[in-house]
Amino acid sequence: MADTQDKAPLVGIIMGSKSDLPTMEGCTAELEALGVPYELVIASAHRNPDKVHEWAGTAADRGIKVIVAAAGKAAHLGGVVAAFTPLPVIGVPMKTSDLGGLDSLLSMVQMPSGVPVACVAINGAKNAAIYATQVLGATMPEYRETIAKMKQEMAEA
């Protein structure tokens, strides 16, 4: 596992509730394994809109390059974050007790034109981390090499 504690965060992770944390540990663990520094915040688009606005609106200035947003039910968090930042946003729809996460998934993928949110599978936290690393790899060769090595290891397994 790579030590990312002393590096400035490149990925911002925001989740709507503390209850999302166990699922999103798949994202943080994968980012750590890939050597990608991140920051994590819990803020609901519905309960803490000012906090979400401030965090998302300043993410690029803080050096964040890509954002992962996890939310369940109405799942507006990814779209709200995307409205306040020029950075790419990856949504992680959370599985819900009401509709099994389909509600979260549909809320994320049905964004209006001009406010895109990429979306992984329901509870797809690990893939969100991999995709965020691929986004970083578009301009940062060290992360492109990390992903290439990971894919090679998968092919040889």
N, C-alpha and C positions, 0 to 999 in steps of 0.2 A: 504494500500500500504506500503510495507516494505521500510525502509530507507537504501539505498545502497550507499549513497554519501561518507560515511567515510570508506568504505571497498575497498581493492584493487580489480580491475576488474578481473573477471574470464572469461568473454566472450568478445571477440573482434568483433565488427561489422564494416564492411567496405562496402561502397557502391560506385558505380562508378560515381554517379552524385548527385548534390543537389536535382534534380528532383525526386530522389528515396526516399527522406526523409519522405514525407507524408505517403507513404506506409509502410516504415520501422518504423514509430511511433507505429505500431501494435506490432513490435518486442520489442522495448524499453519499451513500456507500460506493456507488458506481463512479461518481465524480472523484471521490478520494482515490479509488483504484486507478483511475485514468490520470491522476495528477492534476486535476482541474480545481483551482481555488474557487470557493463560492461563499455567498452570504445567504442567510435564511431569515425570513420574517414571517410572522403570522399576523394577517390583517384581512378582515372581511370587507368585500366590496359593499356590503349592505350595512354592516355594523360599525365599520371604521373607514368610511369613504375618504375622509381627509388624510388619514395615515397612508392609505393606498395611493392617493394622488401625490402626496409628498414623496413617498418612496419611489414610485414609478417615474415621476417627473424629474428626479435627480439621479436616477440610476446611471445614465450615460456619463454624467459629470463625475460620478464616483468610480468610473472605469469598468462598469459592468458592460459586457458585450452581448449577452443573450439572457433572456428571462424565462424561467419555468414557473408557470402558475397552476396551482392545483386547487380545485374546488369541486364541491358536490351540489346536487339538487339544481337550483337555477343556474349555478356556475357562471356568474357574470364576471368573476375576477379576472380571467384572462383578457376578456374584451375591454374591461375598464382599464387594466394596465396598458393594453395596446393603444388605447385612446390617449394616454399620457406620455408615451415614449416613442422615439423613432426606432428603438431596438426590436429585434425579432422576439416574438413571444411564442412559447411552446406550452400548450395547455395539457394538463393531466386531469381528465375527468375522473372523479372519485366514485367508487361503487357506493350506492345508496340503498337503504333498507326499503324505500318506497318503490323504486322502479329499477333497481339493480344497477344503476349508473347510466342507463339509457337517457334519462333526463339530463344528466351532466354532459354526456357526450353530445347530444343534440344542441344543447345550449352553447357549447364551444365551437362546433363546426358550422353553425348557422350565423356566422358573423356577417355584418353588412359590408358591402363593397368599400374598400378603403381602410378597413380596420381588420386586417387578417390576423388569425391566431392559428398556428400550426397545431395539430392535435394528435396525440398518441392514443393508444388503447385505454379503455377503462382500467384504472389502477396501473397504467404503464409507466411507472416512475423510472425504472431502469432504462427503458428506451428513451425517455425524455433526457436523461443524462447523456446517453450516447449521442443522441441527435444534437444536443447543445454542444458537445465536443466536436461533432462534425461541422457545425456552424463556425466554431472557433477555428477549425482547421482550414477553412476557406481562405483565411488571411494569416494564419499562424502555423507555419510548417511543423512545429513540434507536435501539435495536436493532430494534424493530418497524419503524421507518422505513427502516432499512438493508435489512431483508429485503423490504419493500414495493418499494423502489427496485430491488433486485436482480431481483425477479420482473417488474417493469415492463420492465427492460432485456432480460430473457429473452424477453418477449412481443413486443418490438419488433425483436428480432434476426432 
